[in-house]
C-alpha cells in the first residue's frame, strides 16, 4: 500500500467516524426507531460529496458504543 492510499484510507475512516458522531446527535429514541424500521440510513456529506450508508446493525453498534463512552 502506498503512502497516498494509506493517507486516503485514514481520511475515509476519520470522515466515517465524524458522520457516525453526527448521527448520534439525532437522539437515542429516533435512532432506535430507525433500527426497528430495519432500513438503511444514507447520510450525504456536502463537503466531500460522499454518501455514507449505515445499516440498522451499524446504528445499533453506534448506540451501544455511545453507552460505553
C-alpha atoms as a printed R data frame, in Angstrom:
   type eleno elety resid chain resno       x      y      z
1  ATOM     1    CA   UNK     A     1   0.000  0.000  0.000
2  ATOM     2    CA   UNK     A     2   1.397  3.388 -0.930
3  ATOM     3    CA   UNK     A     3   1.629  6.317  1.442
4  ATOM     4    CA   UNK     A     4  -1.012  8.158 -0.571
5  ATOM     5    CA   UNK     A     5  -3.537  5.316 -0.445
6  ATOM     6    CA   UNK     A     6  -2.816  4.812  3.257
7  ATOM     7    CA   UNK     A     7  -3.492  8.501  3.898
8  ATOM     8    CA   UNK     A     8  -6.718  8.316  1.916
9  ATOM     9    CA   UNK     A     9  -7.821  5.291  3.918
10 ATOM    10    CA   UNK     A    10  -7.159  7.103  7.222
11 ATOM    11    CA   UNK     A    11  -9.026 10.135  5.911
12 ATOM    12    CA   UNK     A    12 -12.006  7.997  4.871
13 ATOM    13    CA   UNK     A    13 -12.111  6.287  8.266
14 ATOM    14    CA   UNK     A    14 -11.969  9.644 10.039
15 ATOM    15    CA   UNK     A    15 -14.760 11.021  7.837
16 ATOM    16    CA   UNK     A    16 -16.925  7.975  8.531
17 ATOM    17    CA   UNK     A    17 -16.352  8.446 12.270
18 ATOM    18    CA   UNK     A    18 -17.388 12.104 12.029
19 ATOM    19    CA   UNK     A    19 -20.590 11.151 10.207
20 ATOM    20    CA   UNK     A    20 -21.282  8.449 12.797
21 ATOM    21    CA   UNK     A    21 -20.826 11.031 15.542
22 ATOM    22    CA   UNK     A    22 -23.281 13.344 13.785
23 ATOM    23    CA   UNK     A    23 -25.822 10.519 13.556
24 ATOM    24    CA   UNK     A    24 -25.693 10.122 17.334
25 ATOM    25    CA   UNK     A    25 -26.832 13.727 17.561
26 ATOM    26    CA   UNK     A    26 -30.218 12.656 16.201
27 ATOM    27    CA   UNK     A    27 -31.037 11.174 19.583
28 ATOM    28    CA   UNK     A    28 -31.463  7.724 21.056
29 ATOM    29    CA   UNK     A    29 -35.231  7.432 20.553
30 ATOM    30    CA   UNK     A    30 -35.095  8.397 16.877
31 ATOM    31    CA   UNK     A    31 -32.151  6.066 16.233
32 ATOM    32    CA   UNK     A    32 -33.914  3.170 17.939
33 ATOM    33    CA   UNK     A    33 -36.935  3.879 15.734
34 ATOM    34    CA   UNK     A    34 -34.699  3.730 12.644
35 ATOM    35    CA   UNK     A    35 -33.293  0.389 13.797
36 ATOM    36    CA   UNK     A    36 -36.774 -1.037 14.363
37 ATOM    37    CA   UNK     A    37 -37.823  0.025 10.850
38 ATOM    38    CA   UNK     A    38 -34.975 -2.132  9.543
39 ATOM    39    CA   UNK     A    39 -33.953  0.225  6.751
40 ATOM    40    CA   UNK     A    40 -30.532  1.562  5.850
41 ATOM    41    CA   UNK     A    41 -29.863  5.245  6.530
42 ATOM    42    CA   UNK     A    42 -27.965  7.272  3.943
43 ATOM    43    CA   UNK     A    43 -26.121 10.408  5.019
44 ATOM    44    CA   UNK     A    44 -24.790 12.730  2.331
45 ATOM    45    CA   UNK     A    45 -21.743 14.842  3.065
46 ATOM    46    CA   UNK     A    46 -21.975 18.052  1.083
47 ATOM    47    CA   UNK     A    47 -18.325 18.823  1.804
48 ATOM    48    CA   UNK     A    48 -16.790 15.710  0.217
49 ATOM    49    CA   UNK     A    49 -19.801 14.693 -1.917
50 ATOM    50    CA   UNK     A    50 -19.849 11.212 -0.396
51 ATOM    51    CA   UNK     A    51 -22.865  9.184  0.699
52 ATOM    52    CA   UNK     A    52 -22.367  7.150  3.867
53 ATOM    53    CA   UNK     A    53 -24.748  4.234  4.378
54 ATOM    54    CA   UNK     A    54 -25.486  2.913  7.849
55 ATOM    55    CA   UNK     A    55 -27.384 -0.343  8.279
56 ATOM    56    CA   UNK     A    56 -29.651 -0.985 11.255
57 ATOM    57    CA   UNK     A    57 -26.811 -3.095 12.706
58 ATOM    58    CA   UNK     A    58 -24.394 -0.174 12.270
59 ATOM    59    CA   UNK     A    59 -26.792  2.125 14.102
60 ATOM    60    CA   UNK     A    60 -27.273 -0.425 16.882
61 ATOM    61    CA   UNK     A    61 -23.495 -0.646 17.225
62 ATOM    62    CA   UNK     A    62 -23.246  3.150 17.437
63 ATOM    63    CA   UNK     A    63 -25.879  3.217 20.160
64 ATOM    64    CA   UNK     A    64 -24.070  0.503 22.101
65 ATOM    65    CA   UNK     A    65 -20.716  2.286 21.749
66 ATOM    66    CA   UNK     A    66 -22.250  5.550 22.930
67 ATOM    67    CA   UNK     A    67 -23.382  3.809 26.144
68 ATOM    68    CA   UNK     A    68 -19.778  2.776 26.812
69 ATOM    69    CA   UNK     A    69 -18.275  6.224 26.153
